[in-house]
Amino acid sequence: MKQQRRPSPGIRAQLMLFLSFICLLLLGMYWFLSTQLLEPLYNQRIEAQLAGQADEIVDLIAQTQDEGTIISSWDFGVLVVDSSFRTKLYESLAANTQLTNFCVDISDSTLRSIITIENLYPCLLHNSTLSARSDTGFSWDKSTVIEMRRACRASGSWMQVLNTSGGSSQVVVGRMSRGGDYSVLVSTSLVHVAEAGQVLSDMLPMAAVLVFAFALAAAWLFSQWFTRPLRAMSAAARQMARGNYAVQVDANRRDELGALAEDFNQMATEVQRSAQMQRDLLANVSHDLRTPLTLIKGYAETVRDITGDDKAHRDEQLNIIVDEADRLTALVSSVMELSKVTSGADKCEPVRFDMGQLCDEVSERYDAVCAQNGWTLKLEIPDAPLEVYADPAMIERALHNLLGNAMHHIGPDGVFILRAEPCGEGVRVEVEDHGPGISAEDLPYIFERYYRSRSDAGKAGTGLGLSITKAIFQQHGFRFGVQSTPGKGSVFWFTMKAPPTEE
């Protein structure tokens, strides 16, 4: 027993699931950033700014020493600091727009401070009344700054995070000057980023519920709007399946769905046109079949019942039966040939050949009929070869159809022309007659199936020759058309492609 496949969710459900998943993913990313990465990234940024500030002070010390200026000295126990260096230091610190609250401590080789700048409260570097504990677990007292200076001189580049008893944190970055004469410490406080992250985490569930509800509503409205043209095309397709080929859908959108709607409307128009042509073809073929079948049956009954012993009348009536049977054979053959060409059963197999030689061979086959009727087929081809790339059997069939059409409309002069000449695309082939021509209202439909102009009423033929020719040209991708002037004749033409260049 064949197991039934479970139906998959529709496009609207898929869109809503996708948008809901995206919403949950974004909420998860927001939670991760706010609770797990906010504090480390912030601390890393602060440490980088402190390190940059310390490096600027070290560079300023090196620049001042290179100028020959003595930055600091002790005169009988009194500290003397160069005023120009102090001024440059203040200007450099004032120019810093990234750090606003920080402390700077510059000490000499004796671990005594030469410059102290306090722009932070409380400051673990200089406030001796505070008790601090480092992240390594050691206790610090008022001599903490001396230990920091010593640690900085020992390592040359130093960084420490201190946690006060009140729960706040400060980070200290140390650098040594180029000659090792001075150590520079820069510190600042770390705001309570962890508490801010906790607040965000507490707010996240409520925000997630609101955002998710909004996302579901937005997804439902978006899916409703997005799938509307698809639902319309689905309903139109069901109508076409029930035989309503005149259905059309709205194609006002200027996106891929609008282009799909336009393609659907074009498809519906072509299907309606094909269905109408099929009905017309069936009606016309049925009409043409009815007449010879009626004649064949009528004359056969006459031969059977009345003229069976009268040889002259019997032969005349039997000839009519044979002619009508030939008409039926030609009609059926034309219908079958048109079906093969249009359905692709006869596939185009292009090769390189000389179109002038093919025109010469085809024209020779009309010598007998032209001699019998007093007509003239003029062949106008150049002496040089006309190489083309096409299926010679199909092109020969198209030439016979065009020449047969020209004979049916031959003019009083009894002349029709087969012409081939080079053109920009390759070779242009023309079949010209000097007959009654085609009226302007008939020209757009002359290649349609079973179409006959008013001047063709009552003439022999199946009415499918030009339709077969059109299908052959379309398979090759050739341009084709007709030019006609009523009372002067018509010119049917098509252009053939030149052979591809060999690399």
C-alpha positions as MATLAB code, in Angstrom:
seq = 'MKQQRRPSPGIRAQLMLFLSFICLLLLGMYWFLSTQLLEPLYNQRIEAQLAGQADEIVDLIAQTQDEGTIISSWDFGVLVVDSSFRTKLYESLAANTQLTNFCVDISDSTLRSIITIENLYPCLLHNSTLSARSDTGFSWDKSTVIEMRRACRASGSWMQVLNTSGGSSQVVVGRMSRGGDYSVLVSTSLVHVAEAGQVLSDMLPMAAVLVFAFALAAAWLFSQWFTRPLRAMSAAARQMARGNYAVQVDANRRDELGALAEDFNQMATEVQRSAQMQRDLLANVSHDLRTPLTLIKGYAETVRDITGDDKAHRDEQLNIIVDEADRLTALVSSVMELSKVTSGADKCEPVRFDMGQLCDEVSERYDAVCAQNGWTLKLEIPDAPLEVYADPAMIERALHNLLGNAMHHIGPDGVFILRAEPCGEGVRVEVEDHGPGISAEDLPYIFERYYRSRSDAGKAGTGLGLSITKAIFQQHGFRFGVQSTPGKGSVFWFTMKAPPTEE';
ca = [
       0.000    0.000    0.000;
       1.393    3.341   -1.035;
       1.980    5.624    1.910;
       0.524    9.098    1.583;
       2.911   12.015    1.890;
       2.279   14.393    4.745;
       1.377   17.859    3.468;
       4.077   20.471    4.018;
       3.222   23.873    5.516;
       2.140   26.547    3.072;
       4.179   29.549    2.045;
       2.452   31.784    4.590;
       3.279   29.368    7.403;
       6.859   29.039    6.175;
       7.269   32.816    6.054;
       5.877   33.219    9.568;
       8.136   30.453   10.900;
      11.147   31.992    9.193;
      10.487   35.506   10.483;
       9.780   34.162   13.980;
      13.052   32.245   13.912;
      14.919   35.374   12.831;
      13.274   37.318   15.664;
      14.261   34.698   18.244;
      17.784   34.581   16.841;
      18.142   38.361   17.133;
      16.815   38.309   20.691;
      19.298   35.574   21.588;
      22.156   37.549   20.056;
      21.061   40.658   21.972;
      20.974   38.703   25.240;
      24.411   37.229   24.595;
      25.928   40.604   23.745;
      24.366   42.393   26.693;
      25.119   39.758   29.344;
      28.290   38.029   28.177;
      30.253   40.435   25.985;
      29.275   43.885   27.225;
      31.555   43.986   30.276;
      34.653   42.360   28.691;
      34.451   44.527   25.618;
      33.996   47.674   27.686;
      36.919   46.827   29.964;
      39.096   46.037   26.979;
      38.276   49.386   25.440;
      39.079   51.271   28.665;
      42.376   49.416   29.064;
      43.335   50.275   25.474;
      42.580   53.971   26.111;
      44.648   53.981   29.315;
      47.537   52.278   27.550;
      47.388   54.857   24.795;
      47.392   57.709   27.306;
      50.363   56.229   29.155;
      52.267   55.797   25.881;
      51.625   59.455   24.998;
      53.080   60.580   28.358;
      56.138   58.336   27.855;
      56.641   59.802   24.374;
      56.366   63.304   25.810;
      59.030   62.475   28.410;
      61.336   61.106   25.708;
      60.792   64.165   23.519;
      61.561   66.540   26.413;
      64.731   64.635   27.314;
      65.845   64.654   23.675;
      65.590   68.455   23.769;
      68.074   68.467   26.692;
      65.553   69.551   29.293;
      65.875   68.155   32.817;
      62.372   67.169   33.812;
      62.877   66.918   37.581;
      65.602   67.249   40.255;
      65.906   67.308   44.032;
      67.551   70.446   45.484;
      68.235   69.968   49.223;
      65.211   67.737   49.539;
      62.975   70.037   47.497;
      61.487   68.701   44.252;
      61.951   70.915   41.216;
      59.917   70.025   38.048;
      60.438   71.783   34.736;
      57.504   74.086   34.166;
      57.528   73.708   30.375;
      57.213   69.932   30.689;
      54.379   70.338   33.156;
      52.605   72.695   30.734;
      53.031   70.296   27.810;
      51.726   67.446   29.959;
      48.597   69.374   30.955;
      47.949   70.354   27.347;
      48.367   66.759   26.203;
      45.959   65.475   28.845;
      43.455   68.209   28.071;
      43.499   67.225   24.406;
      42.371   63.692   25.284;
      38.655   63.460   24.462;
      38.293   59.740   25.174;
      39.206   59.712   28.872;
      37.567   62.281   31.161;
      37.950   60.893   34.701;
      41.449   59.515   35.317;
      44.499   59.925   37.528;
      48.148   60.195   36.496;
      51.162   59.411   38.663;
      54.731   60.055   37.409;
      57.559   58.940   39.712;
      61.339   58.962   39.420;
      63.863   56.235   40.099;
      63.536   56.741   43.863;
      59.821   55.776   43.617;
      58.886   59.283   44.725;
      56.158   61.101   42.792;
      57.208   64.119   40.749;
      53.792   64.901   39.198;
      50.380   63.855   40.479;
      47.155   64.624   38.635;
      43.918   63.648   40.304;
      40.776   63.790   38.176;
      38.971   60.881   39.759;
      37.336   60.250   43.110;
      37.956   58.010   44.883;
      41.418   57.320   43.490;
      43.291   54.220   44.645;
      46.616   55.711   43.560;
      46.657   58.689   45.911;
      43.867   58.325   48.461;
      45.593   56.816   51.480;
      42.345   56.467   53.471;
      40.950   53.756   51.172;
      41.586   50.082   51.540;
      41.757   48.135   48.281;
      42.123   44.526   47.188;
      43.577   43.463   43.874;
      42.109   40.799   41.649;
      44.972   38.560   42.785;
      43.743   38.632   46.393;
      46.532   40.724   48.021;
      45.578   43.435   50.512;
      46.621   46.997   49.757;
      47.044   49.990   52.065;
      48.338   53.518   51.544;
      51.631   52.169   50.230;
      49.781   50.587   47.297;
      50.994   53.195   44.852;
      54.636   52.564   45.862;
      54.165   48.870   45.188;
      52.647   49.720   41.826;
      55.614   51.923   40.916;
      57.987   49.138   41.901;
      56.007   46.559   39.870;
      56.009   48.865   36.876;
      59.790   49.379   37.075;
      60.283   45.660   37.382;
      58.223   44.695   34.303;
      58.426   47.847   32.176;
      54.816   47.421   31.069;
      52.215   46.696   33.717;
      48.437   46.577   34.198;
      46.298   45.848   37.279;
      42.560   45.810   38.093;
      41.670   46.819   41.657;
      38.370   46.138   43.417;
      37.496   48.446   46.308;
      35.590   47.416   49.371;
      32.575   49.363   48.063;
      32.269   47.101   45.052;
      33.682   49.530   42.453;
      36.645   48.686   40.233;
      39.585   50.646   38.923;
      42.164   49.693   36.320;
      45.790   50.914   36.434;
      48.215   50.831   33.492;
      51.948   51.429   33.952;
      54.729   52.284   31.495;
      58.443   52.988   31.871;
      60.193   55.856   30.130;
      62.796   55.112   27.481;
      65.797   55.492   29.744;
      64.136   53.975   32.777;
      64.255   57.283   34.655;
      60.523   57.621   35.176;
      57.519   55.359   35.632;
      54.051   56.449   34.519;
      50.813   55.147   36.068;
      47.402   56.019   34.666;
      44.185   54.839   36.311;
      40.457   55.219   35.828;
      37.309   53.682   37.232;
      35.253   50.974   35.609;
      31.580   51.841   35.707;
      29.148   49.220   36.871;
      28.777   47.528   33.529;
      27.935   44.226   35.176;
      24.989   45.821   36.966;
      23.845   47.375   33.683;
      24.020   43.956   32.012;
      21.958   42.458   34.849;
      19.327   45.150   34.388;
      19.181   44.365   30.679;
      18.854   40.655   31.446;
      15.975   41.353   33.811;
      14.211   43.423   31.174;
      14.873   40.955   28.363;
      11.967   38.496   29.033;
       9.348   41.239   28.930;
      10.972   42.829   25.889;
      11.228   39.417   24.201;
       7.506   38.764   24.684;
       6.575   42.174   23.236;
       9.005   41.900   20.317;
       7.948   38.333   19.546;
       4.263   39.278   19.576;
       4.972   42.211   17.283;
       7.067   39.962   15.019;
       4.263   37.415   14.739;
       1.746   40.117   13.824;
       4.149   41.661   11.315;
       4.947   38.218    9.863;
       1.244   37.426    9.457;
       0.553   40.737    7.695;
       3.663   40.404    5.528;
       2.817   36.832    4.522;
      -0.756   37.925    3.745;
       0.554   40.683    1.457;
       3.357   38.587   -0.038;
       1.255   35.555   -0.947;
      -1.749   37.474   -2.299;
      -0.562   37.383   -5.947;
       0.374   33.707   -5.554;
      -3.124   32.895   -4.302;
      -4.590   34.887   -7.179;
      -2.480   32.971   -9.722;
      -3.425   29.677   -8.076;
      -7.117   30.519   -8.380;
      -6.579   31.604  -12.001;
      -4.754   28.343  -12.758;
      -7.713   26.372  -11.363;
     -10.050   28.347  -13.615;
      -7.830   27.552  -16.608;
      -7.949   23.874  -15.648;
     -11.754   24.120  -15.833;
     -11.528   25.585  -19.354;
     -11.685   29.341  -18.694;
      -8.689   30.502  -20.740;
      -9.716   34.168  -20.663;
      -8.661   34.572  -17.011;
      -6.128   37.290  -16.115;
      -4.402   38.262  -12.852;
      -3.312   41.628  -11.494;
       0.235   42.471  -12.632;
       0.667   45.933  -11.096;
       3.618   44.950   -8.875;
       7.085   45.918  -10.084;
       9.005   42.956   -8.689;
       9.545   39.265   -9.425;
       5.939   38.450   -8.498;
       4.724   41.130  -10.902;
       6.909   39.643  -13.639;
       5.490   36.198  -12.818;
       1.956   37.581  -13.080;
       2.752   39.121  -16.476;
       4.198   35.803  -17.661;
       1.072   34.024  -16.399;
      -1.193   36.449  -18.282;
       0.870   35.997  -21.431;
       0.690   32.228  -21.022;
      -3.084   32.396  -20.535;
      -3.411   34.550  -23.657;
      -1.333   32.115  -25.704;
      -3.267   29.128  -24.355;
      -6.543   30.865  -25.207;
      -5.228   31.681  -28.662;
      -3.995   28.106  -29.204;
      -7.285   26.679  -28.002;
      -9.207   28.954  -30.348;
      -6.923   28.044  -33.245;
      -7.366   24.367  -32.402;
     -11.135   24.776  -32.434;
     -10.948   26.687  -35.709;
      -8.652   24.059  -37.204;
     -10.973   21.264  -36.122;
     -13.986   23.104  -37.498;
     -12.283   23.867  -40.813;
     -10.868   20.367  -41.216;
     -14.252   18.887  -40.332;
     -15.897   21.113  -42.936;
     -13.363   20.166  -45.604;
     -13.646   16.485  -44.736;
     -17.433   16.556  -44.947;
     -17.523   17.701  -48.589;
     -15.254   15.026  -50.149;
     -16.739   12.311  -47.933;
     -20.236   13.296  -49.052;
     -19.168   13.285  -52.701;
     -17.362    9.950  -52.365;
     -20.356    8.348  -50.707;
     -22.824    9.871  -53.173;
     -20.931    8.883  -56.307;
     -20.129    5.450  -54.939;
     -23.849    4.833  -54.339;
     -24.601    6.155  -57.813;
     -22.071    3.803  -59.387;
     -23.476    0.932  -57.358;
     -27.141    1.595  -58.026;
     -27.406    3.425  -61.385;
     -24.326    3.723  -63.612;
     -22.625    0.442  -62.906;
     -23.203   -0.747  -66.509;
     -22.579    2.652  -68.164;
     -18.802    2.715  -68.575;
     -18.528    6.374  -69.595;
     -20.571    7.716  -66.668;
     -19.047    5.173  -64.316;
     -15.482    6.210  -65.200;
     -16.355    9.893  -64.803;
     -17.866    9.303  -61.388;
     -14.996    7.062  -60.311;
     -12.521    9.802  -61.310;
     -14.410   12.197  -59.054;
     -14.165    9.666  -56.245;
     -10.391    9.350  -56.809;
      -9.936   13.138  -56.869;
     -11.860   13.569  -53.630;
      -9.853   10.760  -52.040;
      -6.672   12.567  -53.108;
      -8.010   15.720  -51.460;
      -8.583   13.789  -48.257;
      -5.087   12.310  -48.411;
      -3.510   15.746  -48.952;
      -5.482   17.252  -46.089;
      -4.609   14.478  -43.658;
      -0.952   14.602  -44.711;
      -0.829   18.365  -44.191;
      -2.389   18.090  -40.736;
       0.060   15.370  -39.742;
       3.009   17.340  -41.121;
       1.952   20.473  -39.231;
       1.582   18.447  -36.023;
       5.076   16.966  -36.384;
       6.752   20.307  -37.048;
       4.969   22.271  -34.324;
       5.310   19.526  -31.685;
       9.025   19.055  -32.291;
       8.714   15.477  -33.561;
      10.607   16.637  -36.662;
      13.663   18.166  -35.058;
      15.832   20.669  -36.851;
      19.266   19.235  -37.691;
      21.250   22.128  -39.198;
      24.268   21.561  -41.433;
      26.393   23.739  -43.724;
      25.211   23.739  -47.369;
      24.915   25.914  -50.474;
      21.481   27.560  -50.604;
      21.969   28.512  -54.267;
      22.414   24.864  -55.218;
      19.288   23.878  -53.240;
      17.233   26.585  -55.000;
      18.487   25.296  -58.365;
      17.501   21.722  -57.510;
      14.047   22.742  -56.284;
      13.316   24.919  -59.327;
      14.062   22.009  -61.708;
      11.161   20.059  -60.256;
       8.727   22.706  -61.532;
       9.825   22.504  -65.161;
       7.140   19.981  -66.107;
       4.211   21.758  -64.467;
       5.369   25.095  -65.870;
       5.634   23.629  -69.388;
       2.205   22.048  -69.051;
       0.521   25.300  -67.974;
       2.623   27.804  -69.884;
       4.134   29.325  -66.760;
       7.680   30.529  -66.122;
       9.694   30.071  -62.930;
      12.588   32.505  -62.884;
      15.583   31.563  -60.739;
      17.692   34.527  -59.625;
      20.801   33.443  -57.723;
      24.394   34.735  -57.854;
      27.251   32.738  -59.294;
      29.078   32.678  -55.952;
      28.099   30.035  -53.376;
      25.492   31.008  -50.758;
      26.601   29.028  -47.708;
      24.032   28.790  -44.912;
      23.517   26.784  -41.714;
      20.118   25.063  -41.593;
      18.261   21.783  -42.082;
      18.190   21.332  -45.881;
      15.209   18.939  -45.832;
      13.065   21.399  -43.865;
      14.157   24.349  -46.014;
      13.309   22.373  -49.166;
       9.852   21.683  -47.731;
       9.383   25.398  -46.980;
      10.454   26.346  -50.528;
       7.913   23.911  -52.017;
       5.182   25.400  -49.850;
       6.055   28.961  -50.885;
       6.359   28.052  -54.572;
       3.094   26.090  -54.440;
       1.409   29.124  -52.865;
       2.848   31.327  -55.636;
       1.467   28.983  -58.323;
      -1.982   29.175  -56.744;
      -1.817   32.964  -57.018;
       0.087   33.319  -60.290;
      -0.676   36.443  -62.293;
      -1.761   36.919  -65.894;
       1.874   36.940  -67.053;
       2.347   33.406  -65.711;
       5.631   34.328  -64.027;
       6.769   33.601  -60.483;
      10.288   34.116  -59.164;
      12.623   32.304  -56.750;
      15.376   34.663  -55.629;
      18.348   34.211  -53.241;
      20.994   36.829  -52.466;
      23.524   37.630  -49.726;
      22.499   39.937  -46.873;
      23.905   41.110  -43.552;
      22.557   38.121  -41.629;
      23.561   35.556  -44.235;
      21.208   34.885  -47.166;
      17.815   36.375  -48.020;
      15.411   34.172  -49.996;
      12.315   35.536  -51.749;
       9.405   33.948  -53.626;
       7.549   36.491  -55.756;
       4.292   36.220  -57.678;
       2.391   38.744  -59.796;
      -1.066   37.682  -58.717;
      -3.931   39.565  -57.043;
      -1.936   40.316  -53.869;
      -3.069   40.273  -50.269;
      -5.214   42.932  -48.637;
      -3.898   44.866  -45.645;
      -6.424   43.302  -43.261;
      -5.348   39.788  -44.278;
      -1.572   40.313  -44.026;
      -1.236   39.859  -40.201;
      -2.961   36.454  -40.364;
      -1.579   35.006  -43.584;
       0.728   32.542  -41.764;
      -1.947   31.359  -39.313;
      -3.298   27.825  -39.400;
      -6.011   27.274  -41.969;
      -6.356   30.968  -42.674;
      -7.519   31.889  -46.149;
      -7.891   35.387  -47.475;
     -11.112   36.406  -49.150;
      -9.510   36.106  -52.579;
      -8.678   32.434  -51.878;
     -12.265   31.363  -51.291;
     -12.997   28.239  -53.293;
      -9.397   27.583  -54.370;
      -7.782   24.180  -54.000;
      -5.419   23.507  -51.143;
      -5.462   22.600  -47.487;
      -4.695   26.074  -46.120;
      -1.872   24.673  -43.937;
       1.162   25.183  -46.167;
       2.111   28.615  -44.839;
       1.528   27.469  -41.252;
       3.978   24.612  -41.790;
       6.446   27.047  -43.339;
       6.118   29.381  -40.368;
       6.801   26.513  -37.931;
       9.930   25.559  -39.902;
      11.261   29.114  -39.824;
      10.533   29.433  -36.104;
      12.456   26.224  -35.388;
      15.469   27.692  -37.186;
      15.088   31.112  -35.609;
      14.806   32.803  -39.021;
      13.158   36.138  -39.661;
      10.353   35.912  -42.208;
       7.471   37.921  -43.568;
       5.437   38.960  -46.588;
       5.157   42.148  -48.619;
       2.147   42.571  -50.855;
       0.396   45.173  -52.948;
      -3.186   44.367  -54.002;
      -3.368   43.939  -57.756;
       0.415   43.644  -58.227;
       1.433   40.501  -56.341;
       3.227   39.367  -53.194;
       6.767   38.635  -52.055;
       7.285   36.031  -49.313;
      10.772   36.285  -47.816;
      12.965   34.781  -45.096;
      16.562   35.303  -44.025;
      18.926   32.410  -43.298;
      21.902   32.496  -40.964;
      25.462   32.144  -42.160;
      27.471   29.121  -40.955;
      29.270   29.604  -37.632;
      32.929   30.516  -37.907;
      35.318   27.640  -37.285;
      37.852   28.261  -34.535;
];
